[in-house]
Amino acid sequence: MENEKKLWVLGHKITPVDVSGNYDMVIGETAPNVPGPPPHHHSNLQELFMVLEGEMQFVVDGKPRLVKAGQTIDLPARVVHTFKNNGSTPCKWVNIHSPKGFLSFFQDMGISETEQDAMQKSVDETVINRVMQTAADYDMHIQPGD
C-alpha cells in the first residue's frame, strides 16, 4: 500500500484497500484514548470491524462491547454505534462498509499522512465542524447529544 493513500481521519490513521466487490474496506490504526466518531447510524450501510491488534470499546445501541484482537463486530444498518480505544496500546483494525460508497467520507475528510502535523489537522475544529455539517451526505446520521 502506498504512503500517499494513507490518511488521518478524525485522529485515526486510515489506509484504504482497493477491492473489486460492492463494499469499501480500510485498515485503521487508533492510538490509546482516541475516541471514534459521535454516536451515529447508517440508514443503508452495513458495517463490520475486525480488531487485528489491541482492543476497541464499542457502544452499540447504548450497550458497551469490548472487541479484542481476532474478534469482529457486525453493525447492521440503523444501529447506533461509536467506538474508542480505551486500552493502553494502539489498536489496529479492519473496517468494511457495504454497499460501496462510504470510502468517500474518509477521502473527503482525511488529511494525507505526508502533510506536516496531519494527525493534529485531522481533529481540528474546522474538520470536526465539516463532519458534523455534512455527515448525512455520507449516510452517517449523528445522534443528538444528551
N, C-alpha and C positions, 0 to 999 in steps of 0.2 A: 504494500500500500504506500502510496506516495505521500510525502510530507505535506504538499500543498492541499491535499484533500482533508487533512486533519483540521478540525475546527474547535474552538472553545465556545460552548453554548451554555449560558447561564451558570458558569463555573464548572462545567463538566467537559472533559476532552472527548470529542466525538470523532470517530473515523467511519465515514460512510463506506459500505461494502457494495460493490456492483453485483446485482443479482438479475437473473433473467425472468423470475416469476413475478406474480402480481402482488408483491409485498416489498417493503423497504426494510433494510437491515443496517444497523450501525453497531460498532463496538464502542462502548463508553468506559471512561475511567473517572472515578469520583474520589477526591481526597476525603479524609476524615472530616466530619462535621459540615460537609457541604450539603445544603438542602436541595431537594428537587423542585419542580415547579409547584405553584399553588395547587390545592386540590382541584381536579378537573375531570371531565369525562369527554369521550369522543362519541358522537352520535352514530357514526357509520364505521369507524375503525375498530378493529380488534388489535390487541397489543399483547406481546409476550416478552418477558425479561428472563434471561438465564444469567445467573451470577457465576462468573468464572473464577474470581479470586475475591477473598474478603466476604463481606456480608452487607446487605442493604435492608433497612427497615422500611417496609411499605405500609401505607394506611389505605385500606380498600373498604369503601363504604363505611368509613369511620372505625374500622377494626384493624389493629396493628397486626402485621405479619412479618416475621424475620425470615429473610431468604438468604441462605448460606451458599458458599461455593458448591457448584454441582446441582443446585436446586433451581426450579423455574417457578414463575408465577404467571398465570394466564389472566388477562384483563379483557373481558368481553366489552362490546360497545355499551355505552350508557352506564358503566360502573365508575363511580367517583374514586379517584386514586391520586396518590402522590408517594414520594419516597425520600429517604435521607440516609446518608452514610453516617450512622451513629457510632461506628466502630473506630478503632484506633489505628487501623491500617487502610491503605487505599483499597477501593473496590473496583473490579473490572467486570464488565457485564456486556451481554448482547441484548439488543432491543430490536424487535420485529413489529412492524405495523402492516396490517392487511385490511383492505387492499392498498396497493401502492398509492403514494401521494403525500404522506407526512414528511418525507425526506426534505421537501421544500422548506418546511419550518426550520430545520437545522441549517440548511444552506442560507436562508434569508436572515436568520437571527445570529448565525455563527460569525466568529472572528477568526480569521486564518491564524493557525498556530505560528506562522512565521512572523506575524506582526509583533512588534515590541509591546510588552505588557498585555498580551492577548487575553489571558485569564481575567485580569482585573477589568479590562474593557468589556468582557462578556457579562459582567454583573453591574455595569454602570447603570445609573438611574435612567438614562435615556433608552438603553436597551430594554430594561425592565418595563418601562412605560410603553414602548413599542410592542412588546409581547402582550401586555395587558390589553392594549387597544386593538390588536389585530388577531388575537388568538382564535377567535371564531372563524376567521378566514381559513384556518388550517384544521377545522373540525376539532378544535380544542376549546371546550366550554368551561371556563373557570367559574368555580362555585363562589357565591358571595361569602365574605368573611363573617365570623361570628360577632 
